[in-house]
Amino acid sequence: MIPLTSTPDQTTALNAVLERPGIWRGRPAANTELASDSGFPALNDALHLRGWPAAGLVELLCSGPCPQALRLMLPVMAGRADGLVLLANPPARPRAETLQQAGIKSQRLLVMRSEKQETLLQACHEALASGAVSTLVIWLPENMDDQTSLRRLHLAAREGRCLLVAMRPASVADRPSPAILRLRLRVQPPAHLAVDVIKQPGGWGGQQVHLALLPERLAQPLAASRDMPAPPRQREKQSTTAGYRDPDSRFAWRRPATTVPGLQNLPF
């Protein structure tokens, strides 16, 4: 006869197996997983964990480059001060002043670029598993739909206790994904973002949230004035004579990235 009860040793062994990163569990118990504050109270209310997952793959689905997606991640990137912040293949050079104002120190920021998809994914996998990166944001190609690579990145992020955020096009919203949290983003000017929860851990999706990414005084454009003098052209003349000087030279980007025209001055 098979006993209906288990011994303490058997229970301990079973719990050890279930805690392995490679074991996929359908739904964790409520409020057992740690979360990171998103910095937006309305978004915290819509998420079952009351914030971003502490580790694992999160997908932000949006049309176009959507620089507002990075602004959405600035509070959690600044709040997780126990590791590096890695940006992989961003569509434009991050603006150092914006990151510093958000509380992200330059010595914590790394920018990585690669034209080869396999090289980029392998470098991200090693960075996630190292335990030295707290937040990694990667812009994936539009034609990438490799579930095996996404799952490997997710497991590496769980192992390294890293929040992995993948920027993907909105057209993949109906496709399966190993991401534990999936959000669809829709830009609504001025400086507002509509967020649709497609999938989230420990709860159902379908929530809709409207977020203001900037304070009202900064979101509104400046009023035109007839008395405002024209800007001096002295700086422009100096730049043409003395040569261009890269204000973000510490990123070591000497060759412009091959991006769509018009993306070089996005407000990152």
C-alpha positions in Angstrom: 0.0 0.0 0.0 1.3 3.5 -0.9 1.3 5.8 2.1 -0.9 9.0 1.7 1.5 11.1 3.8 5.1 12.1 3.1 8.0 12.2 5.5 9.8 15.4 6.3 12.8 14.3 4.2 10.6 13.7 1.2 8.9 17.1 1.6 12.3 18.8 1.8 13.6 17.0 -1.3 10.5 18.0 -3.2 10.7 21.6 -2.3 14.4 21.7 -3.3 13.4 20.3 -6.8 10.6 22.9 -7.2 13.0 25.8 -6.4 15.3 24.9 -9.3 15.4 27.7 -12.0 14.6 25.2 -14.7 11.3 24.1 -13.2 8.4 25.9 -14.8 5.4 26.3 -12.4 2.0 27.2 -13.7 1.2 29.9 -11.1 3.1 30.9 -7.9 1.3 31.4 -4.7 0.0 35.0 -4.2 2.4 37.6 -2.8 5.3 35.1 -2.5 7.4 36.7 -5.2 9.3 39.9 -4.5 8.6 43.0 -6.6 10.2 46.3 -7.4 8.3 49.5 -7.2 7.5 50.8 -10.7 7.4 54.4 -9.5 3.9 54.9 -10.9 1.1 54.2 -8.3 -1.5 53.6 -10.9 0.6 50.9 -12.6 1.4 49.3 -9.2 -2.4 49.0 -8.5 -2.9 47.2 -11.9 -0.1 44.7 -11.3 -0.8 41.7 -9.0 2.7 41.9 -7.5 2.3 45.7 -6.9 5.3 46.4 -9.1 7.8 44.9 -11.5 8.9 41.3 -11.0 12.2 41.2 -9.1 13.7 38.9 -11.7 12.8 37.4 -15.0 11.7 38.4 -18.5 9.3 41.3 -19.0 8.1 42.3 -22.5 7.1 45.9 -23.5 5.2 45.8 -26.8 5.0 49.0 -28.7 4.9 50.4 -32.3 8.1 52.0 -33.4 11.1 52.9 -31.3 8.8 54.3 -28.5 11.3 56.2 -26.3 8.6 56.6 -23.7 9.1 52.9 -22.9 12.6 53.7 -21.5 11.1 56.6 -19.4 8.7 54.1 -18.0 11.6 52.0 -16.7 13.7 54.9 -15.3 12.3 54.7 -11.7 12.9 51.0 -11.3 16.4 51.3 -12.9 17.3 53.9 -10.4 15.7 52.1 -7.5 17.6 48.8 -8.0 20.9 50.3 -7.0 22.6 46.9 -6.2 24.0 46.3 -9.7 24.7 47.6 -13.2 22.2 48.9 -15.7 22.8 47.5 -19.2 21.2 48.8 -22.4 21.5 46.4 -25.3 21.1 47.7 -28.9 19.1 50.9 -28.1 17.8 52.7 -31.2 19.5 55.9 -30.2 22.2 57.2 -27.9 20.9 57.5 -24.3 20.9 61.1 -23.1 23.2 61.2 -20.1 21.5 64.2 -18.5 18.1 62.4 -18.5 19.6 59.3 -16.8 21.4 61.4 -14.2 18.3 63.4 -13.3 16.5 60.0 -12.8 19.1 59.0 -10.3 21.1 56.6 -12.5 24.8 57.1 -12.0 27.0 57.0 -15.0 29.4 54.5 -13.4 26.4 52.0 -13.2 25.4 52.3 -16.9 26.7 50.1 -19.7 25.6 50.4 -23.4 26.2 47.4 -25.6 25.7 47.1 -29.4 26.2 44.3 -31.9 25.0 43.9 -35.4 24.9 40.1 -35.1 21.9 38.8 -33.3 23.6 35.6 -32.0 26.5 37.7 -30.5 24.1 40.1 -28.8 22.0 37.3 -27.3 25.0 35.4 -26.0 26.5 38.5 -24.4 23.2 39.3 -22.7 22.9 35.7 -21.5 26.3 35.9 -19.9 25.6 39.3 -18.3 22.3 38.1 -16.9 23.8 35.0 -15.3 26.8 36.9 -13.9 24.8 38.4 -11.0 26.4 41.8 -11.6 23.6 43.3 -13.6 20.4 44.4 -11.8 18.4 45.6 -14.9 19.0 44.8 -18.5 16.9 46.4 -21.3 17.3 44.9 -24.8 15.7 46.1 -28.1 15.0 42.9 -30.0 14.8 42.8 -33.8 11.3 42.9 -35.2 11.6 39.6 -37.1 12.9 37.7 -34.0 10.5 35.0 -32.7 13.0 32.5 -31.2 11.2 31.1 -28.2 14.2 29.0 -27.2 16.5 32.1 -26.9 13.8 34.0 -25.0 13.4 31.2 -22.5 17.2 30.9 -22.1 17.4 34.6 -21.3 14.5 34.4 -18.9 16.1 31.5 -17.0 19.4 33.3 -16.9 17.7 36.4 -15.5 16.0 34.4 -12.8 19.3 32.8 -11.9 21.1 36.1 -11.8 18.2 37.9 -10.0 18.1 40.4 -12.8 15.1 42.3 -14.3 15.2 41.6 -18.0 13.1 44.0 -20.1 12.7 43.2 -23.8 11.4 45.8 -26.2 9.4 44.1 -28.9 6.9 45.3 -31.7 3.2 45.3 -30.9 2.6 42.8 -33.7 3.8 39.9 -31.5 1.2 40.5 -28.8 -0.8 37.4 -30.0 2.2 35.1 -30.1 3.3 32.9 -27.1 6.1 34.1 -25.0 8.0 32.9 -21.8 7.8 36.4 -20.4 6.1 36.5 -17.0 4.8 40.0 -17.6 3.7 41.5 -20.9 2.5 45.0 -21.4 1.3 46.8 -24.6 2.2 50.5 -24.7 0.4 53.2 -26.7 1.8 56.7 -26.8 -0.7 59.5 -26.1 0.7 63.0 -26.3 1.6 65.1 -24.5 4.0 62.8 -22.5 1.2 60.2 -21.6 1.3 56.5 -22.0 -1.5 54.0 -22.2 -0.6 50.6 -20.8 -2.6 47.4 -21.4 -1.7 44.4 -19.3 -1.7 41.3 -21.5 -0.2 38.8 -19.0 1.1 39.0 -15.5 2.2 36.5 -12.8 -0.3 35.5 -10.2 -3.2 37.2 -11.7 -5.3 37.8 -14.9 -4.5 40.4 -17.6 -6.8 42.9 -19.2 -6.1 45.9 -17.0 -5.7 49.3 -18.6 -3.8 52.2 -17.1 -3.0 55.8 -18.3 0.3 57.2 -17.1 1.7 60.7 -17.1 5.5 60.2 -17.7 6.4 63.9 -17.0 5.0 66.5 -14.6 2.4 68.7 -16.1 4.7 71.7 -16.2 7.2 69.8 -18.3 4.7 68.0 -20.5 3.1 71.2 -21.9 5.0 72.9 -24.7 6.3 76.4 -24.1 4.1 79.3 -25.3 5.3 81.3 -28.2 6.4 84.9 -27.6 7.1 87.7 -30.1 9.5 89.3 -27.7 11.7 86.2 -27.3 15.0 87.0 -29.1 16.4 84.6 -31.6 19.1 82.2 -30.3 22.6 83.3 -30.9 24.5 81.4 -33.7 27.9 81.8 -32.0 27.8 78.2 -30.7 27.0 76.9 -34.2 29.9 78.8 -35.7 32.3 77.5 -33.1 31.1 73.9 -33.7 31.8 74.2 -37.4 35.3 75.7 -36.9 36.5 73.7 -33.9 35.0 70.4 -34.9 32.3 68.3 -33.3 32.7 67.3 -29.7 30.6 64.3 -28.5 28.9 65.3 -25.2 28.5 61.6 -24.4 32.0 60.4 -25.3 32.2 58.1 -22.4 29.9 55.7 -24.2 32.6 55.4 -26.8 30.3 55.7 -29.8 32.4 57.1 -32.5 30.6 55.5 -35.4 26.9 56.3 -35.8 24.6 53.3 -35.5 22.7 52.1 -38.5 19.2 53.2 -37.5 16.2 54.6 -39.2 16.7 58.3 -40.1 15.3 60.7 -37.5 16.1 58.5 -34.4 19.4 60.1 -33.5 17.9 62.8 -31.2 15.2 60.8 -29.4 14.6 62.0 -25.8 16.3 59.2 -24.0 
